Structures are given as C-alpha cells and as structure tokens.
Amino acid sequence: MWLSYGLLALILVAGVAYSISARKLTVIAALTGAAVAILVFAGAGFTGLAMMTTFFILGSAATSVQSKTKKDLNADQKGGRTAEQVLANAGTAALCGILTLVFPAQTQVLQLMIAAIFASATADTLSSELGTVYGKRFFNIITLKPDLRGLDGVISLEGTLIGVIGSVIIAVVYAIGMDWTTNLIWIIVAGTLGNLTDSVLGAVLERKNLINNDTVNFLNTLIAALFMLLLYFVL
C-alpha cells in the first residue's frame, strides 16, 4: 500500500512540475489537477490515473499541432489552461471518485463512468484541435449546412473520426487496467456521444453566448457519464 502511495506521490509531483514548467497549466490549475488526480485514483486506482494522464498528454499534443493556424482562426488555447478548465474536463471524474468512497458497492459502474468521462473529454479535445487543422469540409451540426471552421458547433468528418479514435484509446487503457469486455465498446459510444453533445451545445447555446466553453465541456462529460450509468443498469 505504501509503495502505491509513494508511486502516486511521485507521479503527481512530476505531473505538476512538468505542467507548470511547460506552461501547459497555470500553477493553480496544476495543483487543481493534482487534487482531481487523487480523487480519480481513489475511485479507479492507477487505471483511472492512466486514463487521466492519457487525456492530458493527447490533449496537450493536439493543442500544439499547427498552433499558428488555430491562432489565425481564434481557435487556439492561449497560455496555460486554468483551474476552471481542468474542472470542466475532469471535475465529474473527481466527483465519481468521491462517490466510490461513499458508495463502494457501486464502484464498478462509477469506474465505467470515469472512463466515459475521459473518453468524452479526449474525443472533444482531439476532434476540436485536430479537426480544425485536418478537416476538409465543415458544417453546422444542427443545420448540416456548410459553415466556417473554428466556430462553435461546426464539425468535420475528419475531426469526428479523430474524436472516435480518442475514445478508443481511453477505452483500451481502461480495458488493459480493468477487463476486456463489451464495456470497451460502450466507453467508445459514450465518449462519442459526449463529443457530439459538445458540438450541439456549442451550436445551440455557446454560439449565442448563453453558456461558455467550460460549461459546455462540463456538460459533455456529464452526459457521457450519465449515458454510461443508464447503460449499466439497462444492460
């Protein structure tokens, strides 16, 4: 047990140090991320931590791709991510971690919800960051009419497929740490649903300035988690 805690502490210290030095996160955001990671670990162990780390690495890498192009489109991430952005993407996973401590009998479904959350967050980040760069045709997810890339609610086939790949990666990480069952498929479905929900919310509400991007990110992970919860008890 002490070895596990020591390894956890080492990972957290290294993660905080790198995030701050590489300007991926602000100081407060890095500390917030560490707190979230502890709660995710409490709920899903090193597998949960691996999913969160995978999301962070893939998201950071995707954000760096052709940043000048994104800057020209006002679609780039300026500076280190804030604590609010960390909570928007991973706050629901932290909540699930807390719930495993309160309701230990529901640990399995809560762990699946954590996987769905990171699948959704990863799919959203990759499809947004890479779809903007590599997409060929862009259209509004509501009207299905051609629209300008980089705007809220605008998607491309390439970006959507990249998002699915992001969900697949998180699902595989979960399967390696937990089990290779049909849950892998449902994690991918939940992540994709969350990603598409993000685009719908962007087109309907964010574009009208009714909610901001952090709220959209929080809601897409929440939808993915609730979808997984529903599936668990239905199937």
Solvent accessible surface area in square Angstrom, and as a share of the most:
residue,aa,sasa,rsa
1,M,163,0.73
2,W,209,0.73
3,L,155,0.77
4,S,41,0.26
5,Y,102,0.39
6,G,41,0.39
7,L,82,0.41
8,L,16,0.08
9,A,53,0.41
10,L,119,0.59
11,I,61,0.31
12,L,27,0.13
13,V,100,0.58
14,A,58,0.45
15,G,34,0.33
16,V,30,0.17
17,A,57,0.44
18,Y,112,0.43
19,S,5,0.03
20,I,59,0.30
21,S,90,0.58
22,A,42,0.32
23,R,196,0.72
24,K,53,0.23
25,L,20,0.10
26,T,56,0.32
27,V,80,0.46
28,I,114,0.58
29,A,0,0.00
30,A,3,0.02
31,L,97,0.48
32,T,27,0.16
33,G,10,0.09
34,A,18,0.14
35,A,53,0.41
36,V,5,0.03
37,A,6,0.05
38,I,83,0.42
39,L,52,0.26
40,V,0,0.00
41,F,30,0.13
42,A,45,0.35
43,G,4,0.04
44,A,4,0.03
45,G,27,0.26
46,F,74,0.31
47,T,18,0.10
48,G,0,0.00
49,L,8,0.04
50,A,42,0.32
51,M,0,0.00
52,M,26,0.12
53,T,56,0.33
54,T,27,0.15
55,F,28,0.12
56,F,56,0.23
57,I,100,0.51
58,L,45,0.22
59,G,6,0.06
60,S,19,0.13
61,A,58,0.45
62,A,3,0.02
63,T,23,0.14
64,S,66,0.42
65,V,44,0.25
66,Q,93,0.42
67,S,58,0.38
68,K,148,0.63
69,T,38,0.22
70,K,1,0.00
71,K,126,0.54
72,D,100,0.52
73,L,54,0.27
74,N,123,0.63
75,A,32,0.25
76,D,29,0.15
77,Q,44,0.20
78,K,135,0.57
79,G,60,0.58
80,G,18,0.17
81,R,57,0.21
82,T,53,0.31
83,A,17,0.13
84,E,108,0.48
85,Q,33,0.15
86,V,17,0.09
87,L,85,0.42
88,A,6,0.05
89,N,12,0.06
90,A,3,0.02
91,G,17,0.16
92,T,5,0.03
93,A,0,0.00
94,A,8,0.07
95,L,95,0.47
96,C,6,0.03
97,G,0,0.00
98,I,71,0.36
99,L,54,0.27
100,T,8,0.04
101,L,115,0.57
102,V,89,0.51
103,F,111,0.46
104,P,92,0.58
105,A,96,0.74
106,Q,77,0.34
107,T,41,0.24
108,Q,92,0.41
109,V,4,0.02
110,L,11,0.06
111,Q,31,0.14
112,L,3,0.01
113,M,16,0.07
114,I,0,0.00
115,A,0,0.00
116,A,0,0.00
117,I,0,0.00
118,F,0,0.00
119,A,0,0.00
120,S,0,0.00
121,A,1,0.00
122,T,1,0.00
123,A,0,0.00
124,D,11,0.06
125,T,16,0.09
126,L,10,0.05
127,S,18,0.11
128,S,59,0.38
129,E,18,0.08
130,L,30,0.15
131,G,4,0.04
132,T,14,0.08
133,V,20,0.12
134,Y,105,0.40
135,G,10,0.09
136,K,156,0.66
137,R,201,0.73
138,F,33,0.14
139,F,59,0.25
140,N,16,0.08
141,I,29,0.15
142,I,89,0.45
143,T,75,0.44
144,L,123,0.61
145,K,137,0.58
146,P,125,0.78
147,D,38,0.20
148,L,130,0.65
149,R,86,0.31
150,G,35,0.33
151,L,81,0.40
152,D,52,0.27
153,G,7,0.07
154,V,21,0.12
155,I,31,0.16
156,S,3,0.02
157,L,115,0.57
158,E,52,0.23
159,G,2,0.02
160,T,28,0.16
161,L,97,0.48
162,I,34,0.17
163,G,0,0.00
164,V,43,0.25
165,I,100,0.51
166,G,0,0.00
167,S,0,0.00
168,V,53,0.31
169,I,58,0.30
170,I,0,0.00
171,A,0,0.00
172,V,48,0.28
173,V,30,0.17
174,Y,3,0.01
175,A,1,0.01
176,I,123,0.63
177,G,42,0.41
178,M,62,0.28
179,D,47,0.25
180,W,167,0.59
181,T,68,0.39
182,T,91,0.53
183,N,29,0.15
184,L,33,0.17
185,I,95,0.48
186,W,81,0.28
187,I,0,0.00
188,I,31,0.16
189,V,57,0.33
190,A,0,0.00
191,G,0,0.00
192,T,28,0.16
193,L,65,0.32
194,G,0,0.00
195,N,7,0.04
196,L,62,0.31
197,T,26,0.15
198,D,17,0.09
199,S,15,0.10
200,V,57,0.33
201,L,29,0.14
202,G,2,0.02
203,A,12,0.09
204,V,62,0.36
205,L,53,0.26
206,E,23,0.10
207,R,89,0.33
208,K,135,0.57
209,N,137,0.70
210,L,115,0.57
211,I,41,0.21
212,N,90,0.46
213,N,73,0.37
214,D,39,0.20
215,T,50,0.29
216,V,0,0.00
217,N,14,0.07
218,F,81,0.34
219,L,51,0.25
220,N,0,0.00
221,T,0,0.00
222,L,55,0.27
223,I,64,0.33
224,A,0,0.00
225,A,2,0.02
226,L,83,0.41
227,F,49,0.20
228,M,4,0.02
229,L,57,0.29
230,L,113,0.56
231,L,24,0.12
232,Y,76,0.29
233,F,129,0.54
234,V,102,0.58
235,L,132,0.66
